[in-house]
């Protein structure tokens, strides 16, 4: 199975945010976006291309 992640431009166009290195990880290839959903809450989506995993918080 192929693990496909949208490029940075697609994240910016759809959600208004650019992926960056995940704050809680020491690995630079673990990327994350934080999308505001209200004045006090955010949706966090992170992915690890090497390990082919996704986490949504």
C-alpha positions in Angstrom: 0.0 0.0 0.0 1.3 3.5 -0.9 1.6 6.1 1.8 0.7 9.5 0.2 0.8 12.9 2.0 -0.3 16.1 0.4 2.4 18.7 -0.3 2.7 21.8 1.8 0.9 24.0 -0.7 -2.2 21.8 -0.5 -2.3 22.0 3.3 -1.9 25.8 3.0 -4.7 26.1 0.4 -7.2 23.9 2.2 -6.5 24.6 5.9 -4.5 27.8 5.9 -1.5 26.2 7.7 1.8 24.8 6.5 3.2 21.5 7.9 6.3 21.7 10.1 8.4 19.4 12.2 6.3 18.0 15.1 7.0 19.7 18.3 6.8 16.6 20.5 9.2 14.6 18.3 13.0 14.8 17.9 12.6 13.4 14.3 12.6 16.1 11.6 10.7 13.8 9.2 7.7 13.7 11.5 5.5 16.5 10.2 2.5 18.2 11.8 -0.3 20.7 11.1 -2.4 22.4 13.8 -5.7 23.6 12.5 -7.8 25.9 14.7 -11.4 24.7 15.1 -12.5 27.2 17.7 -11.1 30.1 19.7 -9.6 27.6 22.2 -9.2 24.3 20.4 -7.0 22.9 17.6 -7.0 19.8 15.5 -3.5 18.2 15.4 -2.6 15.9 12.5 0.9 14.5 12.4 2.5 11.9 10.1 5.7 10.0 9.9 6.6 9.2 6.3 9.4 6.8 7.3 7.2 4.7 9.6 4.1 5.3 7.4 1.9 6.4 10.3 -0.7 9.1 11.0 -1.9 10.5 14.3 -5.0 12.8 14.8 -5.5 14.6 18.1 
